[in-house]
Amino acid sequence: MKSGELTLALIQHGMGADVDANRTASLDGIAEAAARGAQLAVLPELHASEYFCKYQDPALFDLAEPLDGITRRLLAEAAADYKMVVVGGIFEHRAPGLAHNTAIVLECDGSLAGIYRKMHIPDDPGYNEKFYFTPGDLGFEPVDTSVGRLGVLVCWDQWYPEAARLMALAGAEILLYPTAIGFDPADDEAEARRQLDAWCIIQRAHGVANGLPVASCNRAGYEPDRSGGTYNAEFWGHSFVCGPQGEVLAEADAASEVLVCSIDRGRSETVRRTWPFFRDRRIDAYDGLTRRFGD
């Protein structure tokens, strides 16, 4: 594992119907992150558009772009200009009728360090992702960069301890979660609080279980259901960074914000020596994890 301090930025911002304006907001956030000394910038999930999966519409596949499309080119130019690693995301057009929700990692010279295709695809009210996205086929493989080995996962992946563990076992040095999650405006305050708390707790627990820092970058703001339906969304923001014992190092509120935080990469080695979960794993007794259920 790399040692020393890593300064990273989570670029939490809202998205609207104007794709060009969304891309500009992302680039402005990267510029601010660079000015504040960040070596790594992480953007929210699907940051070039509104969250379009609230309903099913074949015409929305027009939002998809190839891996070498305009979003990647703009992020690559920014990464090279500011000499920083940038993690962004696209609605990847792979072939006619075949698309992925894909995280792209740009090296500090603008080259493509690697990609991750979202593995867990939700299909919930207001989150019709199975209609748009084919599940990832690249597995849980970290991306090697000049700032370390990045365990990039995407949104719904964040609820699965198996995904975090497999990234950790493959040598990830930090877990990154570009995210788009929010409240149903009809939720009462108590339900909204439970959901937000659960979201924070599960990701902090991945940090604890794997002895790794975790950084989660969410989108922010209200987005309407443009089909005229009832699945409006209030994305709750609250991007955060925690250390390898789950300790919260920095947290945003619900508004657009560039959250900058420094982490001590050497703490993972220290924590894993005193909490040796990897040593004590019973790898001879986990066959049941590959079954759908215990019946």
GUZA-962069 format. One record per residue (C-alpha): x, y, z; residue in three letters. Coordinates in steps of 0.001 Angstrom, whole numbers. Example, Ala and Ser with C-alpha at 12.3 -4.5 7.8 and 13.67 -1.06 7.14 Angstrom:
! residues 2
ATOM        u        v        w    r
ATOM    12300    -4500     7800  ALA
ATOM    13670    -1060     7140  SER
***
This chain:
! residues 295
ATOM        u        v        w    r
ATOM        0        0        0  MET
ATOM     1084     3563     -650  LYS
ATOM     1955     5616     2411  SER
ATOM     1774     9325     3075  GLY
ATOM    -1042    11808     2734  GLU
ATOM    -3564    11840      -96  LEU
ATOM    -5754    14900     -658  THR
ATOM    -8978    14085    -2444  LEU
ATOM   -12040    16068    -3457  ALA
ATOM   -15656    14956    -3737  LEU
ATOM   -17456    17169    -6246  ILE
ATOM   -21042    17095    -5045  GLN
ATOM   -23314    19042    -7339  HIS
ATOM   -26813    19103    -8771  GLY
ATOM   -27798    18256   -12337  MET
ATOM   -30436    19717   -14606  GLY
ATOM   -31869    19105   -18054  ALA
ATOM   -28987    20964   -19787  ASP
ATOM   -26187    18433   -20348  VAL
ATOM   -23656    21111   -21276  ASP
ATOM   -24381    22986   -18044  ALA
ATOM   -23933    19768   -16061  ASN
ATOM   -20560    19142   -17667  ARG
ATOM   -19530    22714   -16944  THR
ATOM   -20478    22276   -13278  ALA
ATOM   -18318    19151   -13108  SER
ATOM   -15364    20904   -14722  LEU
ATOM   -15742    23917   -12444  ASP
ATOM   -15682    21561    -9474  GLY
ATOM   -12505    19904   -10730  ILE
ATOM   -10884    23330   -11134  ALA
ATOM   -11809    24253    -7558  GLU
ATOM   -10528    20906    -6298  ALA
ATOM    -7202    21497    -8026  ALA
ATOM    -6934    25022    -6598  ALA
ATOM    -7426    23542    -3132  ARG
ATOM    -4643    21006    -3576  GLY
ATOM    -6533    17845    -4451  ALA
ATOM    -4616    15013    -6123  GLN
ATOM    -7778    12992    -6765  LEU
ATOM   -11259    14232    -7712  ALA
ATOM   -14410    12103    -7638  VAL
ATOM   -17676    13076    -9334  LEU
ATOM   -21178    11713    -8652  PRO
ATOM   -22755     8895   -10625  GLU
ATOM   -24052     9864   -14115  LEU
ATOM   -23058    13490   -13589  HIS
ATOM   -23608    14611   -17198  ALA
ATOM   -27397    14345   -16970  SER
ATOM   -30329    14344   -14651  GLU
ATOM   -31031    10982   -13077  TYR
ATOM   -33094     9686   -15993  PHE
ATOM   -33933     6252   -14575  CYS
ATOM   -37060     7444   -12744  LYS
ATOM   -39118     5995   -15593  TYR
ATOM   -38677     3881   -18735  GLN
ATOM   -38309     5621   -22082  ASP
ATOM   -36344     4135   -25006  PRO
ATOM   -35615     7660   -26267  ALA
ATOM   -33409     8270   -23221  LEU
ATOM   -30835     5855   -24634  PHE
ATOM   -29840     8872   -26742  ASP
ATOM   -28044    10116   -23611  LEU
ATOM   -25582     7210   -23847  ALA
ATOM   -22100     7865   -25211  GLU
ATOM   -19098     5701   -26103  PRO
ATOM   -16133     5326   -23808  LEU
ATOM   -14219     7861   -25890  ASP
ATOM   -17117    10310   -26019  GLY
ATOM   -17272    13953   -25019  ILE
ATOM   -17515    13385   -21255  THR
ATOM   -14322    11347   -21183  ARG
ATOM   -12533    13848   -23432  ARG
ATOM   -13476    16793   -21222  LEU
ATOM   -12479    14972   -18040  LEU
ATOM    -9211    13822   -19615  ALA
ATOM    -8335    17396   -20578  GLU
ATOM    -9082    18564   -17034  ALA
ATOM    -7031    15741   -15501  ALA
ATOM    -4052    16651   -17690  ALA
ATOM    -4436    20397   -17168  ASP
ATOM    -4535    20092   -13386  TYR
ATOM    -2272    17024   -13135  LYS
ATOM    -4746    15123   -10988  MET
ATOM    -6545    11799   -11152  VAL
ATOM   -10244    12179   -11970  VAL
ATOM   -13017     9626   -11431  VAL
ATOM   -16148    10329   -13451  GLY
ATOM   -19029     8373   -14878  GLY
ATOM   -20927     7866   -18108  ILE
ATOM   -23984     6134   -19512  PHE
ATOM   -21816     3940   -21728  GLU
ATOM   -23077     3026   -25193  HIS
ATOM   -21305     -240   -25897  ARG
ATOM   -23395    -1520   -28822  ALA
ATOM   -26918     -917   -30141  PRO
ATOM   -29281    -1748   -27293  GLY
ATOM   -26379    -2547   -24944  LEU
ATOM   -25351       38   -22361  ALA
ATOM   -23627      188   -18986  HIS
ATOM   -23410     2513   -16022  ASN
ATOM   -19663     2996   -16141  THR
ATOM   -17106     4743   -13956  ALA
ATOM   -14057     6033   -15823  ILE
ATOM   -10704     6782   -14186  VAL
ATOM    -8431     9336   -15862  LEU
ATOM    -4761     9462   -14952  GLU
ATOM    -3070    12778   -14224  CYS
ATOM    -1759    12928   -17804  ASP
ATOM    -5267    12504   -19212  GLY
ATOM    -4869     8864   -20206  SER
ATOM    -7512     6283   -19327  LEU
ATOM    -6291     4361   -16279  ALA
ATOM    -9270     2017   -16260  GLY
ATOM   -13017     1604   -16020  ILE
ATOM   -15522     -104   -13772  TYR
ATOM   -18980    -1169   -14960  ARG
ATOM   -21625    -1144   -12245  LYS
ATOM   -22298    -4709   -11157  MET
ATOM   -25427    -4434    -9007  HIS
ATOM   -28317    -2905   -10965  ILE
ATOM   -31414    -1828    -8996  PRO
ATOM   -35007    -1987   -10154  ASP
ATOM   -37036      -54    -7608  ASP
ATOM   -39783     2566    -7788  PRO
ATOM   -38093     5631    -9246  GLY
ATOM   -34875     3701    -9992  TYR
ATOM   -35603     1732   -13188  ASN
ATOM   -31968      969   -13914  GLU
ATOM   -32442    -2565   -15237  LYS
ATOM   -34253    -1065   -18229  PHE
ATOM   -31174      976   -19167  TYR
ATOM   -28084     -794   -17861  PHE
ATOM   -26597    -4192   -18548  THR
ATOM   -24809    -5518   -15425  PRO
ATOM   -21051    -5048   -15457  GLY
ATOM   -18836    -7802   -16834  ASP
ATOM   -15432    -6685   -15520  LEU
ATOM   -15778    -7947   -11965  GLY
ATOM   -14457    -6203    -8887  PHE
ATOM   -11017    -5117   -10039  GLU
ATOM    -9282    -2006    -8649  PRO
ATOM    -7778      551   -10997  VAL
ATOM    -4076     1316   -10620  ASP
ATOM    -3234     5022   -10682  THR
ATOM     -428     7347    -9639  SER
ATOM    -2302     8102    -6392  VAL
ATOM    -2891     4468    -5488  GLY
ATOM    -5038     1452    -6266  ARG
ATOM    -8634     2668    -6430  LEU
ATOM   -11501      344    -5603  GLY
ATOM   -14197     2075    -7643  VAL
ATOM   -17789      904    -7141  LEU
ATOM   -21014     2662    -8136  VAL
ATOM   -24077     3575    -6052  CYS
ATOM   -26198      418    -5546  TRP
ATOM   -22928    -1506    -5164  ASP
ATOM   -22450      363    -1884  GLN
ATOM   -25012    -1816      -81  TRP
ATOM   -23114    -5054     -755  TYR
ATOM   -20300    -6060     1616  PRO
ATOM   -19217    -8703     -887  GLU
ATOM   -18306    -6020    -3444  ALA
ATOM   -16218    -4036     -965  ALA
ATOM   -14485    -7185      313  ARG
ATOM   -13589    -8412    -3167  LEU
ATOM   -12131    -5008    -4028  MET
ATOM   -10123    -5095     -808  ALA
ATOM    -8914    -8640    -1484  LEU
ATOM    -7758    -7486    -4935  ALA
ATOM    -5566    -4851    -3294  GLY
ATOM    -7706    -1709    -3315  ALA
ATOM    -6208     1031    -1125  GLU
ATOM    -9358     3157     -940  ILE
ATOM   -13015     2465    -1762  LEU
ATOM   -14732     5082    -3925  LEU
ATOM   -18491     5276    -4456  TYR
ATOM   -19863     7669    -7095  PRO
ATOM   -23535     7816    -6160  THR
ATOM   -27015     9100    -7012  ALA
ATOM   -29358     8537    -4098  ILE
ATOM   -32034    10627    -2505  GLY
ATOM   -35339    10885     -734  PHE
ATOM   -38801    10513    -2123  ASP
ATOM   -40203    13975    -1276  PRO
ATOM   -43234    12181      138  ALA
ATOM   -41128    10528     2870  ASP
ATOM   -41659    11911     6350  ASP
ATOM   -38719    13257     8313  GLU
ATOM   -38231    10098    10379  ALA
ATOM   -38101     7846     7311  GLU
ATOM   -35733    10220     5529  ALA
ATOM   -33398    10187     8536  ARG
ATOM   -33424     6372     8690  ARG
ATOM   -32506     6106     5030  GLN
ATOM   -29660     8596     5240  LEU
ATOM   -28297     7003     8410  ASP
ATOM   -28397     3534     6831  ALA
ATOM   -26540     4810     3760  TRP
ATOM   -23756     6305     5865  CYS
ATOM   -23535     3350     8253  ILE
ATOM   -23209      664     5578  ILE
ATOM   -20361     2440     3810  GLN
ATOM   -18527     3263     7015  ARG
ATOM   -18882     -420     7917  ALA
ATOM   -17134    -1371     4661  HIS
ATOM   -14236      796     5818  GLY
ATOM   -14149     -943     9197  VAL
ATOM   -14485    -4483     7825  ALA
ATOM   -11719    -3972     5288  ASN
ATOM    -9423    -1537     7096  GLY
ATOM    -9704      974     4262  LEU
ATOM   -10697     4613     3828  PRO
ATOM   -13973     5165     2006  VAL
ATOM   -15107     8169      -51  ALA
ATOM   -18685     8485    -1292  SER
ATOM   -19686    11283    -3690  CYS
ATOM   -23420    11856    -4101  ASN
ATOM   -25396    14262    -6253  ARG
ATOM   -27487    17007    -4668  ALA
ATOM   -30738    18828    -5273  GLY
ATOM   -34279    18322    -6515  TYR
ATOM   -34944    16582    -9833  GLU
ATOM   -38501    16200   -11162  PRO
ATOM   -40045    13134   -12744  ASP
ATOM   -40240    14488   -16297  ARG
ATOM   -42649    11740   -17375  SER
ATOM   -45283    13516   -15321  GLY
ATOM   -45281    10710   -12775  GLY
ATOM   -44806    10868    -9038  THR
ATOM   -41169     9758    -8759  TYR
ATOM   -39615    13133    -8082  ASN
ATOM   -36319    12926    -6190  ALA
ATOM   -34528    15067    -3643  GLU
ATOM   -30920    13896    -3802  PHE
ATOM   -29589    14225     -311  TRP
ATOM   -25928    15041     -912  GLY
ATOM   -24008    14309     2299  HIS
ATOM   -20917    13098      457  SER
ATOM   -18332    11995     2988  PHE
ATOM   -14898    10536     3611  VAL
ATOM   -14164     8105     6426  CYS
ATOM   -11022     6405     7648  GLY
ATOM   -10270     2688     8071  PRO
ATOM   -12043     2528    11438  GLN
ATOM   -15147     4170    10013  GLY
ATOM   -14259     7543    11522  GLU
ATOM   -15839    10398     9552  VAL
ATOM   -13108    12733     8364  LEU
ATOM   -15254    15137     6324  ALA
ATOM   -18912    15391     5354  GLU
ATOM   -20895    17726     3108  ALA
ATOM   -24440    18876     3711  ASP
ATOM   -27286    18739     1200  ALA
ATOM   -26131    21557    -1104  ALA
ATOM   -23627    21594    -3950  SER
ATOM   -20113    21590    -2520  GLU
ATOM   -16541    20614    -3299  VAL
ATOM   -15524    18631     -233  LEU
ATOM   -11737    18417      158  VAL
ATOM   -10170    16046     2650  CYS
ATOM    -6722    14593     3332  SER
ATOM    -6275    11000     4430  ILE
ATOM    -3300     9190     5906  ASP
ATOM    -2831     6156     3667  ARG
ATOM     -511     4528     6186  GLY
ATOM    -3344     4066     8689  ARG
ATOM    -4671     1015     6849  SER
ATOM    -1491     -909     7658  GLU
ATOM    -1663      151    11312  THR
ATOM    -5352     -682    11678  VAL
ATOM    -5074    -4064     9973  ARG
ATOM    -2275    -5075    12342  ARG
ATOM    -4444    -4487    15403  THR
ATOM    -7776    -5541    13848  TRP
ATOM    -6586    -8515    11752  PRO
ATOM    -9893    -9404    10102  PHE
ATOM    -8146   -10660     6987  PHE
ATOM    -5999   -13041     9028  ARG
ATOM    -8993   -14573    10782  ASP
ATOM   -11336   -15017     7826  ARG
ATOM   -12690   -18572     7621  ARG
ATOM   -12315   -18950     3883  ILE
ATOM   -12951   -22689     4281  ASP
ATOM   -16480   -22045     5564  ALA
ATOM   -17961   -19413     3243  TYR
ATOM   -19343   -21584      428  ASP
ATOM   -22868   -20555     1379  GLY
ATOM   -22201   -17023      144  LEU
ATOM   -22495   -18246    -3434  THR
ATOM   -26091   -19437    -2922  ARG
ATOM   -29100   -17166    -3417  ARG
ATOM   -30518   -18163      -39  PHE
ATOM   -30072   -20790     2655  GLY
ATOM   -32929   -23056     1615  ASP
***
